[in-house]
């Protein structure tokens, strides 16, 4: 069984008991980490592909240690100009050991922004009411997308292929 999972902005193919080196994570050494952005799962001959992620799937890992990667030498030169620059870089990494892959039933991480999202949804629900009040005044000032939303709300059939003039006529 293996999975393709997104960890620290990169995608990795992981299996149980595999060591993975990823960009530095904020978690402490010895702590357990769960990644729920699983893009693909393979279990024998059964392959599940997410769109974009698989709901309920998760990969559990343990942080072994934080380290620095091998030195990379960056050398720039422009010939016949006397220009040379030599620079080095060592990437900060975290070593993980994959402890398990859960195909379903994993809990999503609770988001802290749950209340503002509810407020935004209420504001969006109030917005069409305001748009309907303005729409009665002059429909030609609205965009085609707004007119299609209004036609959808009124139950007009075939609104998706109508032009602006046809939408205004159908809504009037």
N, CA, C and O atoms as a DFTB+ gen file, in Angstrom:
688 C
 N C O
     1  1       0.845      -1.177       0.000
     2  2       0.000       0.000       0.000
     3  2       0.890       1.240       0.000
     4  3       1.816       1.353       0.803
     5  1       0.596       2.170      -0.913
     6  2       1.319       3.430      -0.926
     7  2       0.344       4.563      -1.176
     8  3      -0.800       4.344      -1.576
     9  1       0.815       5.776      -0.932
    10  2      -0.011       6.958      -1.131
    11  2       0.847       8.082      -1.672
    12  3       2.051       8.136      -1.420
    13  1       0.224       8.975      -2.414
    14  2       0.872      10.208      -2.823
    15  2       0.235      11.304      -1.986
    16  3      -0.974      11.527      -2.052
    17  1       1.061      11.989      -1.195
    18  2       0.566      12.949      -0.213
    19  2       1.346      14.253      -0.356
    20  3       2.524      14.251      -0.714
    21  1       0.665      15.374      -0.068
    22  2       1.333      16.671      -0.100
    23  2       1.812      17.016       1.301
    24  3       1.023      17.095       2.243
    25  1       3.123      17.219       1.422
    26  2       3.746      17.561       2.700
    27  2       4.614      18.789       2.464
    28  3       5.495      18.780       1.605
    29  1       4.366      19.825       3.216
    30  2       5.160      21.061       3.165
    31  2       5.275      21.609       1.744
    32  3       6.342      22.063       1.332
    33  1       4.173      21.564       1.003
    34  2       4.152      22.137      -0.334
    35  2       4.712      21.254      -1.431
    36  3       4.762      21.678      -2.586
    37  1       5.137      20.037      -1.109
    38  2       5.663      19.116      -2.105
    39  2       4.901      17.802      -2.042
    40  3       4.341      17.450      -1.004
    41  1       4.881      17.072      -3.165
    42  2       4.190      15.793      -3.218
    43  2       5.207      14.661      -3.097
    44  3       6.258      14.671      -3.739
    45  1       4.861      13.676      -2.248
    46  2       5.743      12.543      -2.004
    47  2       4.958      11.247      -2.155
    48  3       3.789      11.165      -1.778
    49  1       5.620      10.233      -2.713
    50  2       5.071       8.876      -2.749
    51  2       5.599       8.181      -1.505
    52  3       6.807       7.999      -1.355
    53  1       4.688       7.789      -0.605
    54  2       5.107       7.233       0.676
    55  2       4.464       5.862       0.897
    56  3       3.385       5.568       0.383
    57  1       5.162       5.037       1.677
    58  2       4.667       3.737       2.106
    59  2       4.958       3.602       3.593
    60  3       5.715       4.391       4.157
    61  1       4.358       2.606       4.224
    62  2       4.550       2.410       5.664
    63  2       6.019       2.107       5.964
    64  3       6.679       1.393       5.209
    65  1       6.526       2.658       7.079
    66  2       7.899       2.482       7.565
    67  2       8.959       3.090       6.643
    68  3      10.130       2.721       6.734
    69  1       8.576       4.004       5.768
    70  2       9.525       4.663       4.877
    71  2      10.030       5.956       5.512
    72  3       9.271       6.661       6.177
    73  1      11.318       6.269       5.307
    74  2      11.882       7.532       5.767
    75  2      11.753       8.551       4.645
    76  3      12.032       8.258       3.482
    77  1      11.324       9.757       5.015
    78  2      11.138      10.826       4.041
    79  2      11.797      12.083       4.591
    80  3      11.639      12.406       5.768
    81  1      12.534      12.792       3.743
    82  2      13.130      14.070       4.110
    83  2      12.320      15.170       3.435
    84  3      12.234      15.219       2.208
    85  1      11.726      16.053       4.238
    86  2      10.882      17.134       3.725
    87  2      11.444      18.468       4.200
    88  3      12.321      18.516       5.063
    89  1      10.920      19.561       3.618
    90  2      11.307      20.884       4.099
    91  2      10.974      20.989       5.573
    92  3      10.055      20.322       6.048
    93  1      11.697      21.806       6.298
    94  2      11.594      21.917       7.753
    95  2      10.151      22.158       8.188
    96  3       9.483      23.072       7.704
    97  1       9.685      21.313       9.118
    98  2       8.364      21.450       9.720
    99  2       8.503      22.094      11.092
   100  3       9.573      22.036      11.698
   101  1       7.434      22.706      11.587
   102  2       7.461      23.382      12.876
   103  2       7.333      22.416      14.053
   104  3       7.589      22.807      15.192
   105  1       6.950      21.180      13.808
   106  2       6.720      20.220      14.883
   107  2       8.030      19.809      15.559
   108  3       9.099      19.828      14.949
   109  1       7.914      19.438      16.837
   110  2       9.087      19.054      17.615
   111  2       9.501      17.614      17.294
   112  3       8.701      16.815      16.807
   113  1      10.762      17.307      17.576
   114  2      11.265      15.956      17.362
   115  2      10.531      14.987      18.272
   116  3      10.320      15.271      19.451
   117  1      10.138      13.836      17.720
   118  2       9.414      12.837      18.489
   119  2       7.904      12.982      18.416
   120  3       7.187      12.079      18.847
   121  1       7.400      14.080      17.886
   122  2       5.950      14.274      17.820
   123  2       5.372      13.576      16.593
   124  3       6.075      13.301      15.621
   125  1       4.076      13.301      16.667
   126  2       3.376      12.653      15.563
   127  2       2.648      13.711      14.752
   128  3       2.105      14.669      15.302
   129  1       2.641      13.527      13.438
   130  2       2.046      14.482      12.517
   131  2       1.092      13.725      11.607
   132  3       1.375      12.597      11.201
   133  1      -0.041      14.346      11.287
   134  2      -1.011      13.750      10.367
   135  2      -1.166      14.660       9.156
   136  3      -1.388      15.862       9.301
   137  1      -1.050      14.090       7.973
   138  2      -1.231      14.822       6.723
   139  2      -2.500      14.305       6.063
   140  3      -2.596      13.123       5.731
   141  1      -3.484      15.198       5.870
   142  2      -4.768      14.761       5.309
   143  2      -4.948      15.153       3.849
   144  3      -6.020      14.928       3.287
   145  1      -3.944      15.724       3.227
   146  2      -4.038      16.078       1.811
   147  2      -3.468      14.927       0.970
   148  3      -2.402      15.048       0.365
   149  1      -4.205      13.807       0.948
   150  2      -3.797      12.607       0.215
   151  2      -4.374      12.696      -1.191
   152  3      -5.587      12.822      -1.361
   153  1      -3.507      12.632      -2.199
   154  2      -3.935      12.812      -3.580
   155  2      -4.234      11.486      -4.279
   156  3      -5.052      11.444      -5.198
   157  1      -3.569      10.388      -3.848
   158  2      -3.769       9.082      -4.481
   159  2      -3.484       8.002      -3.456
   160  3      -2.571       8.130      -2.641
   161  1      -4.277       6.932      -3.502
   162  2      -4.077       5.773      -2.625
   163  2      -4.051       4.513      -3.475
   164  3      -4.881       4.345      -4.369
   165  1      -3.099       3.629      -3.200
   166  2      -3.035       2.352      -3.890
   167  2      -3.004       1.259      -2.836
   168  3      -2.115       1.226      -1.986
   169  1      -3.992       0.357      -2.899
   170  2      -4.083      -0.744      -1.950
   171  2      -4.226      -2.029      -2.752
   172  3      -5.336      -2.449      -3.076
   173  1      -3.107      -2.643      -3.066
   174  2      -3.137      -3.843      -3.906
   175  2      -3.476      -3.452      -5.335
   176  3      -2.706      -2.746      -5.986
   177  1      -4.624      -3.906      -5.829
   178  2      -5.046      -3.559      -7.187
   179  2      -6.079      -2.432      -7.180
   180  3      -6.537      -2.005      -8.240
   181  1      -6.445      -1.950      -5.997
   182  2      -7.442      -0.891      -5.877
   183  2      -6.747       0.465      -5.797
   184  3      -6.010       0.728      -4.846
   185  1      -6.978       1.335      -6.797
   186  2      -6.373       2.660      -6.835
   187  2      -7.483       3.701      -6.701
   188  3      -8.477       3.664      -7.427
   189  1      -7.297       4.629      -5.759
   190  2      -8.260       5.708      -5.549
   191  2      -7.562       7.028      -5.827
   192  3      -6.505       7.317      -5.266
   193  1      -8.166       7.827      -6.701
   194  2      -7.605       9.121      -7.064
   195  2      -8.523      10.202      -6.527
   196  3      -9.738      10.136      -6.713
   197  1      -7.954      11.197      -5.863
   198  2      -8.732      12.292      -5.302
   199  2      -8.944      13.397      -6.309
   200  3      -8.242      13.502      -7.314
   201  1      -9.945      14.228      -6.008
   202  2     -10.220      15.367      -6.873
   203  2     -10.408      16.598      -6.033
   204  3     -11.568      16.915      -5.771
   205  1      -9.451      17.312      -5.589
   206  2      -8.014      17.066      -5.666
   207  2      -7.502      16.138      -4.573
   208  3      -6.462      15.504      -4.753
   209  1      -8.214      16.037      -3.423
   210  2      -7.754      15.167      -2.337
   211  2      -8.833      14.148      -2.010
   212  3     -10.006      14.346      -2.324
   213  1      -8.424      13.056      -1.378
   214  2      -9.356      11.998      -1.001
   215  2      -9.924      12.329       0.374
   216  3      -9.172      12.527       1.328
   217  1     -11.252      12.389       0.476
   218  2     -11.896      12.691       1.751
   219  2     -11.709      11.535       2.719
   220  3     -11.934      10.378       2.365
   221  1     -11.297      11.848       3.940
   222  2     -11.162      10.847       4.986
   223  2      -9.844      10.099       4.986
   224  3      -9.574       9.342       5.918
   225  1      -9.012      10.288       3.966
   226  2      -7.724       9.599       3.927
   227  2      -6.671      10.444       4.628
   228  3      -6.721      11.673       4.586
   229  1      -5.719       9.781       5.273
   230  2      -4.666      10.495       5.991
   231  2      -3.406       9.648       6.051
   232  3      -3.453       8.422       5.946
   233  1      -2.290      10.321       6.221
   234  2      -0.996       9.666       6.401
   235  2      -0.447      10.135       7.744
   236  3      -0.339      11.336       7.994
   237  1      -0.101       9.184       8.601
   238  2       0.442       9.501       9.918
   239  2       1.948       9.282       9.890
   240  3       2.431       8.271       9.379
   241  1       2.690      10.245      10.448
   242  2       4.145      10.171      10.451
   243  2       4.676      10.634      11.796
   244  3       3.977      11.288      12.569
   245  1       5.925      10.279      12.056
   246  2       6.597      10.696      13.287
   247  2       7.841      11.480      12.906
   248  3       8.606      11.060      12.037
   249  1       8.044      12.628      13.561
   250  2       9.211      13.459      13.303
   251  2      10.402      12.828      14.026
   252  3      10.397      12.714      15.252
   253  1      11.411      12.423      13.277
   254  2      12.598      11.806      13.860
   255  2      13.590      12.881      14.293
   256  3      13.984      12.937      15.458
   257  1      13.992      13.736      13.347
   258  2      14.936      14.797      13.703
   259  2      14.915      15.900      12.658
   260  3      14.425      15.721      11.543
   261  1      15.461      17.044      13.052
   262  2      15.659      18.167      12.145
   263  2      17.137      18.213      11.785
   264  3      17.991      18.027      12.651
   265  1      17.445      18.457      10.525
   266  2      18.830      18.450      10.084
   267  2      19.014      19.402       8.914
   268  3      18.057      20.005       8.430
   269  1      20.256      19.527       8.469
   270  2      20.570      20.321       7.291
   271  2      21.006      19.370       6.183
   272  3      21.696      18.383       6.437
   273  1      20.601      19.671       4.960
   274  2      20.949      18.832       3.825
   275  2      22.380      19.048       3.381
   276  3      23.115      19.827       3.988
   277  1      22.775      18.361       2.327
   278  2      24.114      18.490       1.772
   279  2      24.323      19.896       1.219
   280  3      23.374      20.570       0.818
   281  1      25.572      20.319       1.208
   282  2      25.896      21.643       0.695
   283  2      25.785      21.641      -0.824
   284  3      26.248      20.723      -1.501
   285  1      25.169      22.678      -1.331
   286  2      25.041      22.877      -2.769
   287  2      25.872      24.100      -3.120
   288  3      25.688      25.167      -2.534
   289  1      26.783      23.952      -4.071
   290  2      27.627      25.063      -4.493
   291  2      26.968      25.746      -5.688
   292  3      26.627      25.100      -6.679
   293  1      26.797      27.050      -5.579
   294  2      26.234      27.847      -6.677
   295  2      27.384      28.684      -7.223
   296  3      27.896      29.560      -6.525
   297  1      27.797      28.425      -8.464
   298  2      28.914      29.143      -9.065
   299  2      28.431      29.829     -10.330
   300  3      27.916      29.184     -11.243
   301  1      28.603      31.156     -10.373
   302  2      28.196      31.938     -11.538
   303  2      29.444      32.524     -12.181
   304  3      30.357      32.979     -11.493
   305  1      29.472      32.507     -13.516
   306  2      30.626      33.040     -14.227
   307  2      30.165      33.565     -15.572
   308  3      29.329      32.963     -16.246
   309  1      30.730      34.702     -15.946
   310  2      30.523      35.221     -17.301
   311  2      31.890      35.252     -17.968
   312  3      32.800      35.942     -17.511
   313  1      32.020      34.517     -19.027
   314  2      33.341      34.377     -19.640
   315  2      33.829      35.698     -20.256
   316  3      33.055      36.509     -20.763
   317  1      35.110      35.860     -20.184
   318  2      35.826      37.014     -20.729
   319  2      35.437      38.337     -20.063
   320  3      35.770      39.402     -20.582
   321  1      34.740      38.291     -18.928
   322  2      34.347      39.519     -18.244
   323  2      34.977      39.637     -16.860
   324  3      34.897      40.700     -16.243
   325  1      35.587      38.597     -16.368
   326  2      36.194      38.616     -15.049
   327  2      35.167      38.512     -13.926
   328  3      35.461      38.850     -12.780
   329  1      33.961      38.044     -14.254
   330  2      32.882      37.950     -13.266
   331  2      32.793      36.530     -12.753
   332  3      32.544      35.602     -13.523
   333  1      32.997      36.352     -11.447
   334  2      32.850      35.049     -10.804
   335  2      32.195      35.248      -9.454
   336  3      32.592      36.133      -8.696
   337  1      31.190      34.432      -9.142
   338  2      30.542      34.441      -7.831
   339  2      30.403      33.003      -7.375
   340  3      29.906      32.153      -8.114
   341  1      30.843      32.733      -6.156
   342  2      30.712      31.400      -5.586
   343  2      29.892      31.527      -4.316
   344  3      30.189      32.352      -3.451
   345  1      28.878      30.719      -4.212
   346  2      27.983      30.771      -3.066
   347  2      27.590      29.351      -2.699
   348  3      27.590      28.465      -3.553
   349  1      27.258      29.131      -1.440
   350  2      26.837      27.810      -0.983
   351  2      25.491      27.882      -0.284
   352  3      25.055      28.945       0.157
   353  1      24.845      26.732      -0.193
   354  2      23.538      26.688       0.456
   355  2      23.317      25.306       1.053
   356  3      23.658      24.294       0.441
   357  1      22.738      25.270       2.267
   358  2      22.331      24.006       2.895
   359  2      20.883      24.145       3.306
   360  3      20.530      25.033       4.081
   361  1      20.047      23.267       2.787
   362  2      18.604      23.318       3.040
   363  2      18.291      22.728       4.413
   364  3      18.855      21.702       4.791
   365  1      17.389      23.376       5.162
   366  2      16.908      22.836       6.430
   367  2      15.857      21.774       6.140
   368  3      14.901      22.035       5.409
   369  1      16.022      20.580       6.704
   370  2      15.147      19.442       6.432
   371  2      14.594      18.852       7.727
   372  3      15.116      19.100       8.814
   373  1      13.534      18.073       7.587
   374  2      12.971      17.290       8.680
   375  2      12.882      15.850       8.203
   376  3      12.394      15.578       7.106
   377  1      13.355      14.930       9.034
   378  2      13.279      13.511       8.707
   379  2      12.010      12.937       9.329
   380  3      11.787      13.068      10.533
   381  1      11.179      12.300       8.502
   382  2       9.927      11.692       8.949
   383  2       9.975      10.190       8.709
   384  3      10.617       9.720       7.770
   385  1       9.290       9.444       9.566
   386  2       9.050       8.023       9.329
   387  2       7.541       7.852       9.224
   388  3       6.802       8.243      10.127
   389  1       7.087       7.269       8.126
   390  2       5.662       7.067       7.900
   391  2       5.213       5.898       8.764
   392  3       5.709       4.780       8.619
   393  1       4.267       6.164       9.666
   394  2       3.787       5.116      10.576
   395  2       2.542       4.408      10.072
   396  3       2.309       3.250      10.420
   397  1       1.743       5.076       9.264
   398  2       0.543       4.420       8.767
   399  2      -0.185       5.257       7.738
   400  3      -0.072       6.482       7.699
   401  1      -0.944       4.549       6.898
   402  2      -1.774       5.192       5.877
   403  2      -3.205       4.763       6.137
   404  3      -3.511       3.571       6.127
   405  1      -4.085       5.733       6.371
   406  2      -5.488       5.461       6.632
   407  2      -6.282       5.782       5.374
   408  3      -6.218       6.898       4.859
   409  1      -7.033       4.796       4.878
   410  2      -7.790       5.003       3.647
   411  2      -9.061       5.803       3.888
   412  3      -9.440       6.619       3.048
   413  1      -9.730       5.586       5.021
   414  2     -10.960       6.335       5.287
   415  2     -11.165       6.418       6.790
   416  3     -10.583       5.654       7.559
   417  1     -12.004       7.362       7.189
   418  2     -12.329       7.503       8.590
   419  2     -11.402       8.415       9.359
   420  3     -11.519       8.520      10.580
   421  1     -10.483       9.079       8.679
   422  2      -9.583      10.006       9.366
   423  2     -10.310      11.316       9.619
   424  3     -11.113      11.763       8.799
   425  1     -10.024      11.923      10.756
   426  2     -10.663      13.193      11.095
   427  2      -9.873      14.331      10.472
   428  3      -8.643      14.356      10.517
   429  1     -10.609      15.278       9.888
   430  2      -9.975      16.468       9.337
   431  2      -9.524      17.367      10.473
   432  3     -10.155      17.400      11.529
   433  1      -8.452      18.084      10.266
   434  2      -7.970      19.031      11.274
   435  2      -8.974      20.164      11.407
   436  3      -9.439      20.712      10.407
   437  1      -9.306      20.514      12.639
   438  2     -10.287      21.574      12.876
   439  2      -9.692      22.910      12.474
   440  3      -8.574      23.251      12.861
   441  1     -10.448      23.655      11.700
   442  2      -9.978      24.956      11.264
   443  2     -10.398      26.007      12.270
   444  3     -11.501      25.950      12.812
   445  1      -9.527      26.961      12.520
   446  2      -9.790      28.002      13.496
   447  2     -10.736      29.068      12.946
   448  3     -11.347      29.802      13.722
   449  1     -10.867      29.166      11.627
   450  2     -11.642      30.228      11.010
   451  2     -13.076      29.797      10.704
   452  3     -13.641      30.245       9.706
   453  1     -13.674      28.953      11.520
   454  2     -15.023      28.451      11.247
   455  2     -16.066      29.552      11.386
   456  3     -16.996      29.609      10.581
   457  1     -15.942      30.426      12.380
   458  2     -16.931      31.486      12.578
   459  2     -16.896      32.533      11.472
   460  3     -17.964      32.903      10.984
   461  1     -15.743      33.035      11.043
   462  2     -15.753      34.005       9.947
   463  2     -16.317      33.418       8.658
   464  3     -16.925      34.144       7.873
   465  1     -16.129      32.123       8.423
   466  2     -16.671      31.501       7.220
   467  2     -18.193      31.510       7.266
   468  3     -18.844      31.718       6.242
   469  1     -18.763      31.286       8.446
   470  2     -20.215      31.323       8.574
   471  2     -20.731      32.732       8.329
   472  3     -21.778      32.905       7.705
   473  1     -20.014      33.741       8.810
   474  2     -20.428      35.117       8.591
   475  2     -20.378      35.473       7.114
   476  3     -21.254      36.176       6.610
   477  1     -19.349      34.986       6.417
   478  2     -19.236      35.249       4.985
   479  2     -20.393      34.604       4.231
   480  3     -20.917      35.185       3.281
   481  1     -20.797      33.399       4.653
   482  2     -21.906      32.716       3.997
   483  2     -23.205      33.494       4.195
   484  3     -24.018      33.595       3.277
   485  1     -23.399      34.046       5.404
   486  2     -24.592      34.852       5.643
   487  2     -24.574      36.117       4.798
   488  3     -25.607      36.528       4.271
   489  1     -23.399      36.739       4.666
   490  2     -23.290      37.949       3.861
   491  2     -23.594      37.647       2.397
   492  3     -24.227      38.451       1.712
   493  1     -23.138      36.477       1.914
   494  2     -23.426      36.098       0.538
   495  2     -24.909      35.815       0.350
   496  3     -25.456      36.076      -0.721
   497  1     -25.561      35.289       1.370
   498  2     -26.997      35.022       1.267
   499  2     -27.783      36.327       1.208
   500  3     -28.815      36.393       0.540
   501  1     -27.313      37.367       1.897
   502  2     -27.984      38.657       1.868
   503  2     -27.707      39.406       0.572
   504  3     -28.536      40.210       0.145
   505  1     -26.583      39.171      -0.055
   506  2     -26.191      39.891      -1.257
   507  2     -27.180      39.716      -2.411
   508  3     -27.470      40.709      -3.078
   509  1     -27.721      38.520      -2.695
   510  2     -28.679      38.412      -3.796
   511  2     -29.946      39.229      -3.560
   512  3     -30.546      39.713      -4.519
   513  1     -30.363      39.391      -2.317
   514  2     -31.545      40.186      -2.045
   515  2     -31.318      41.627      -2.453
   516  3     -32.203      42.254      -3.035
   517  1     -30.132      42.163      -2.153
   518  2     -29.800      43.520      -2.541
   519  2     -29.717      43.629      -4.053
   520  3     -30.132      44.634      -4.629
   521  1     -29.182      42.601      -4.698
   522  2     -29.046      42.619      -6.151
   523  2     -30.413      42.611      -6.815
   524  3     -30.597      43.247      -7.853
   525  1     -31.383      41.895      -6.229
   526  2     -32.721      41.861      -6.812
   527  2     -33.392      43.224      -6.724
   528  3     -34.126      43.608      -7.634
   529  1     -33.155      43.955      -5.654
   530  2     -33.746      45.278      -5.516
   531  2     -33.186      46.232      -6.564
   532  3     -33.925      47.028      -7.144
   533  1     -31.875      46.150      -6.808
   534  2     -31.259      46.999      -7.818
   535  2     -31.656      46.562      -9.222
   536  3     -31.758      47.391     -10.126
   537  1     -31.881      45.266      -9.408
   538  2     -32.151      44.723     -10.728
   539  2     -33.456      45.244     -11.297
   540  3     -33.584      45.396     -12.511
   541  1     -34.418      45.518     -10.443
   542  2     -35.696      46.011     -10.944
   543  2     -35.552      47.397     -11.546
   544  3     -36.340      47.777     -12.413
   545  1     -34.555      48.165     -11.099
   546  2     -34.366      49.514     -11.622
   547  2     -33.873      49.483     -13.061
   548  3     -34.516      50.044     -13.949
   549  1     -32.732      48.830     -13.301
   550  2     -32.171      48.809     -14.646
   551  2     -31.322      47.556     -14.818
   552  3     -30.252      47.447     -14.219
   553  1     -31.784      46.616     -15.624
   554  2     -31.082      45.353     -15.821
   555  2     -29.882      45.486     -16.746
   556  3     -28.977      44.653     -16.699
   557  1     -29.855      46.502     -17.577
   558  2     -28.759      46.638     -18.539
   559  2     -27.444      47.006     -17.864
   560  3     -26.383      46.845     -18.468
   561  1     -27.486      47.499     -16.621
   562  2     -26.259      47.841     -15.904
   563  2     -25.578      46.608     -15.318
   564  3     -24.407      46.674     -14.944
   565  1     -26.285      45.489     -15.231
   566  2     -25.731      44.258     -14.664
   567  2     -24.866      43.535     -15.685
   568  3     -25.028      43.709     -16.893
   569  1     -23.949      42.723     -15.182
   570  2     -23.133      41.895     -16.068
   571  2     -23.920      40.642     -16.451
   572  3     -24.959      40.336     -15.867
   573  1     -23.405      39.939     -17.433
   574  2     -24.065      38.722     -17.902
   575  2     -24.094      37.672     -16.783
   576  3     -25.079      36.950     -16.633
   577  1     -23.023      37.592     -16.009
   578  2     -22.973      36.624     -14.907
   579  2     -24.048      36.940     -13.871
   580  3     -24.716      36.032     -13.377
   581  1     -24.219      38.217     -13.538
   582  2     -25.263      38.601     -12.576
   583  2     -26.643      38.290     -13.117
   584  3     -27.509      37.810     -12.386
   585  1     -26.853      38.564     -14.411
   586  2     -28.154      38.273     -15.029
   587  2     -28.441      36.775     -15.029
   588  3     -29.582      36.360     -14.827
   589  1     -27.415      35.969     -15.256
   590  2     -27.605      34.513     -15.231
   591  2     -27.947      34.023     -13.829
   592  3     -28.769      33.122     -13.670
   593  1     -27.320      34.612     -12.814
   594  2     -27.650      34.255     -11.426
   595  2     -29.107      34.605     -11.126
   596  3     -29.816      33.831     -10.482
   597  1     -29.545      35.758     -11.590
   598  2     -30.929      36.172     -11.354
   599  2     -31.902      35.243     -12.083
   600  3     -32.959      34.898     -11.553
   601  1     -31.531      34.841     -13.313
   602  2     -32.379      33.930     -14.084
   603  2     -32.441      32.563     -13.415
   604  3     -33.490      31.918     -13.412
   605  1     -31.336      32.126     -12.856
   606  2     -31.299      30.851     -12.146
   607  2     -32.202      30.900     -10.922
   608  3     -32.925      29.947     -10.631
   609  1     -32.151      32.038     -10.199
   610  2     -32.983      32.188      -9.010
   611  2     -34.474      32.217      -9.363
   612  3     -35.296      31.723      -8.592
   613  1     -34.828      32.786     -10.512
   614  2     -36.236      32.847     -10.934
   615  2     -36.711      31.545     -11.563
   616  3     -37.913      31.326     -11.710
   617  1     -35.770      30.679     -11.935
   618  2     -36.158      29.398     -12.521
   619  2     -36.293      29.440     -14.029
   620  3     -36.999      28.605     -14.595
   621  1     -35.649      30.370     -14.698
   622  2     -35.701      30.474     -16.155
   623  2     -34.874      29.343     -16.753
   624  3     -33.739      29.108     -16.338
   625  1     -35.454      28.638     -17.740
   626  2     -34.748      27.521     -18.363
   627  2     -33.911      28.010     -19.534
   628  3     -34.325      28.916     -20.257
   629  1     -32.741      27.419     -19.726
   630  2     -31.870      27.754     -20.848
   631  2     -31.113      29.053     -20.674
   632  3     -30.640      29.628     -21.655
   633  1     -30.992      29.519     -19.464
   634  2     -30.325      30.801     -19.212
   635  2     -28.831      30.760     -19.513
   636  3     -28.228      31.802     -19.770
   637  1     -28.229      29.582     -19.486
   638  2     -26.775      29.496     -19.663
   639  2     -26.342      29.810     -21.097
   640  3     -25.204      30.225     -21.316
   641  1     -27.233      29.619     -22.075
   642  2     -26.858      29.888     -23.466
   643  2     -27.424      31.211     -23.970
   644  3     -27.216      31.556     -25.133
   645  1     -28.130      31.955     -23.133
   646  2     -28.725      33.224     -23.551
   647  2     -27.696      34.347     -23.559
   648  3     -26.748      34.367     -22.774
   649  1     -27.925      35.290     -24.489
   650  2     -27.105      36.491     -24.522
   651  2     -27.708      37.516     -23.577
   652  3     -28.780      37.290     -23.014
   653  1     -27.025      38.642     -23.399
   654  2     -27.431      39.646     -22.419
   655  2     -28.822      40.190     -22.716
   656  3     -29.645      40.318     -21.809
   657  1     -29.086      40.508     -23.966
   658  2     -30.402      41.053     -24.334
   659  2     -31.510      40.036     -24.076
   660  3     -32.593      40.393     -23.613
   661  1     -31.236      38.773     -24.376
   662  2     -32.239      37.730     -24.138
   663  2     -32.490      37.530     -22.641
   664  3     -33.623      37.289     -22.224
   665  1     -31.428      37.630     -21.837
   666  2     -31.590      37.516     -20.396
   667  2     -32.418      38.656     -19.822
   668  3     -33.267      38.438     -18.958
   669  1     -32.171      39.878     -20.303
   670  2     -32.947      41.031     -19.842
   671  2     -34.405      40.875     -20.211
   672  3     -35.286      41.197     -19.413
   673  1     -34.677      40.378     -21.427
   674  2     -36.063      40.170     -21.867
   675  2     -36.735      39.100     -21.028
   676  3     -37.913      39.228     -20.694
   677  1     -35.999      38.036     -20.677
   678  2     -36.597      36.946     -19.897
   679  2     -36.856      37.371     -18.448
   680  3     -37.799      36.892     -17.819
   681  1     -36.031      38.257     -17.928
   682  2     -36.197      38.707     -16.550
   683  2     -37.213      39.836     -16.417
   684  3     -37.707      40.084     -15.317
   685  1     -37.536      40.521     -17.501
   686  2     -38.480      41.639     -17.437
   687  2     -39.912      41.180     -17.380
   688  3     -40.823      42.006     -17.324
